[in-house]
Amino acid sequence: MAKQSINIGSSANDGTGDPLRTAFDKINDNFTELYGSTAEANDLIEDSTPQLGGDLDVNGRRITSARSNEDIILLPNGTGGVVASALRFAGTTISSDDSSSVNINEGLIVDGTASVSGNATVAGTLGVTGVATFTATPVFSSDITVTDDINLISDSAVITFGADNDTSLTHTDGTGLTLNSTNKLCFNDASQFIQGSSATVLSIGATDEIDLTATDIDVNGTMSVSGTLTTAAITTTGTHTVTGQSSIDLVTIKDNTIASNASNADLQISANGSGKVAVEGISFFGTTLSAADSSTININEGLIVDGTVTVSGTTNTADVATTGNTTVSGNSTVSGNLTVQGSVNADTFISNSNGDITIDPAGTGAIVLTGPITHAGTQTTTGQLNVDNLRLDGNVLSATSGAITLTPANGQNVAITGTNVNLTAGEANFTLMEATTVRANFLQSDTTDADLDITTQGTGVVKLDDQTQLTLTGSFLPAIHTFTATDAITIAEHAGRTLLLGEVGGNAEVILTLPAATGTGAVYKFIVSVTNTSNYKIQVADATDTIDGIMLYLDEDGTAVTAFPTVAASDTITLNGGTTGGIIGDYLELIDIATNQYHVRGVMRVAAGANPATPFTAAVS
């Protein structure tokens, strides 16, 4: 049935439209089939008469056949094809109508032979259960898994590796496989490899060792070992050349040295039977050392003999060092030096004509004389002379430890004479009676951290003549000190200075504790440099101290001045940045006037919008 439209006439109630009965009949008919305004509208029920003719019908987005189990055949005329979106079907050929690629986004199963004359891109897994024949070079962008053999039937087949084909294996008929250039065949990691490092050299590398497990290893050329060669039994024919060192059991041979490599082990060289061990011109036989040519044996270096030396002939030596006792019957003449490690028992030492006798201990050694010394004639000492803790060196008398005390006989004086006598001191101190220490050209207290007072008697004054220039050096406290956090006030550091209340940010409480009041007259002057709304507190040291005085407040609302005196037990001043003062420019002064008593005076401002209040409390007591 075709869609039926209701005629509503040209204007209202003009009599040209459909009567109500006709209009409602069209409505009923139209509800039998639902007609929409777009091609996406669906039928509510299947019509009994096929819309495409024959047995074909359109039901929603479906083309259906009224015949059971029969195909729907789309058959274009002549060379035309069936076009579905951009896919064209013509005979047995599927092509892209817009000349782009044909994408198969699901699995594809080909039960017959698949022939690809162009490029085929497989993004997923390609499974081939039969024979795959490639007439061109295939390119695989991911891994290939082969569950059976791969046969390369060309006598010169090449397998290449790498994005730039830098590594290849080439088959040579009747010969084998050739790895290109000097590339390596690696095992486990790059440190284990076989490599043709040049046209004539084959290298085998490993991190630890290379095991050759064959019964026989035949080396037809020269074998060079640059490292350590460890073997069991080895038989060599010809010249054995070792570059480096050769270790045989516990003996090491390197260059021109034969050494034992076992800790504290002897090196033994033994001849057979009555044979001797000959080292150039010296022969060793048993415990006998002799010259092979019966000439003299020269020992050109030091000789240490721990046992007894028996000399039947003449012994000519340079320096002789003897450990143990040496007994000489008769006179002993030494033309060189005599070094004695122990004791020498002799009544007399006599030098050659006009020759000196020199006793020179080594290093820090000393000449120790345990008995009385009797000296006749002039004694000359070159260097320094130490007597207990007293040292005489050149023309300087000093102490190696402790002080030097010059004590004359009773009633006598210590006299220092000369036309120019200077008493100098680097680290030495000169104490004048009960005064102080004189160091060179300045006065210094002789007590650690003690003050140096210069005072006079009665009405006397410390006087500097008109030609004297007074220079003060050292460290001086600056005139201004700023408090930014809680701290203790001291006389030495804060008295007489301008003390600024300058907490950074003005939002943290600062508590300042005064020293105990003792009547020193110390003055502490405070000026607010940063308004702190979290309080500046100035308080006494303990409950025995109090604060007396008055503070003046300027109320900026009416420019009126209010005075707040202290009460009997006032010991704390609080500036809150508002009603009790403490804004930039406010000032107060505290004076230590007596034991347990401070005096205060100050001038504060209270900003508009607030009323002045007393800053005094008894918080400490």
Summary of the structure (lengths in Angstrom):
residues: 621
radius of gyration: 60.5
end to end distance: 111.0
largest distance: 176.7
contacts: 1005
relative contact order: 0.03
helix: 3%
strand: 26%
